[in-house]
Every structure is written in C-alpha cells, then in structure tokens.
Amino acid sequence: MTREELNIITESVFNNLLSQKYSSEELIKKITDLSEENGEELNANQFAMFLFYQNLEFTKDYINEVLENVLLNKNI
C-alpha cells in the first residue's frame, strides 16, 4: 500500500463518519435524548463529558474502520 492510498482511506473514513454517525444532526439528537433522560438541559460539565466520550467513540470507530480497510484490503 502506498502513502497516497492510505491517505485516501483515512480521508474517506473520516468524511464518512462525520457525514453519517457523527454528523451535527446526529450529535444534536444524542444531546437531546440525553437531556430528556436527565429531565433537564445538560450543564457545562455534562456537556463536556458528552463531548469527551463522543470524541473517544469517534476515535475508536475511525481507527477500526481505517484498519479494517487497510488490513482487509477493501477498496474505498
């Protein structure tokens, strides 16, 4: 695999995640759902924790998808 091919894979995975699972609409929906579960709007600490865990989840999903594409030789 060339560096250019890897760059194509990483960019594609990043864009797919941002446009689907981590789109602004999806994040707003998750925030709304979480607020409804709590019965009130998220305070600053809860919102920061939400963003922190979303970042961790995004990173995990990103790494998994990149590795899947690289190791299983999937064409994007």
N, C-alpha and C positions, 0 to 999 in steps of 0.2 A: 504494500500500500504506500502510495506517495503522500507527501505532506499536503499536497493540494486535495487529494481525495479525502484525507482526514478532515481538512478544513471544510470541505463541502458537507461531510457528515455532521460535524459539530454544529455548523451554521443551520443546517436543515433541522436537526433535532431541537435546537434552541428555538427556532422560529415556530416549529410545530407545537412545542409545549406552551409558548407564550400566546399562541393564537387559539389554543384549544383549552387544555386543562387549567392553565394559569392566566387566562385572558382576564381583562378587567371586569367583564361581566361575571365570570365565574367567581372571582375573588369577592366582588360585591355580594353575590348570592351567598357565599360562605360566611361573610361578615354578618349579613342579615340573619341567616339561620342561627349563627352563634348568639347574636343579640337576642333573638326570640327565645332561644333556650334559656338564656340568663334572665329574661324578662325585663331587660333594660339595655341601653346602649353600652358598648364596650368603653371602659375607661382607658386612660392612656397606657397603663401597664398591661391590661388585657390585649389592647390593640398591638402593642409592641411584641408581646408574646405570640400573638397570632401571626404577625409578620415573620418573626423569627422561625417559627415552626413551618410556615409556608416556604420560607427560604430553604430550610433543611430538606423538606419534601421535594421541592423543585430540584435541588442539587442531586438528591438520590435518583430521582426519575431521569434527570439529564445524564448522569453517569451511566445508569443502567441502559438507557437507550443507545448512547454512543457505543458502549462496549458491545451491546447486542449487535449493532450494525457492523462494528469492526470485526468482532470475533466470529460472527456467523456469516460474514461476507455478504450482507444484504446490500442491495443497490438502492440508493435513495433517488 
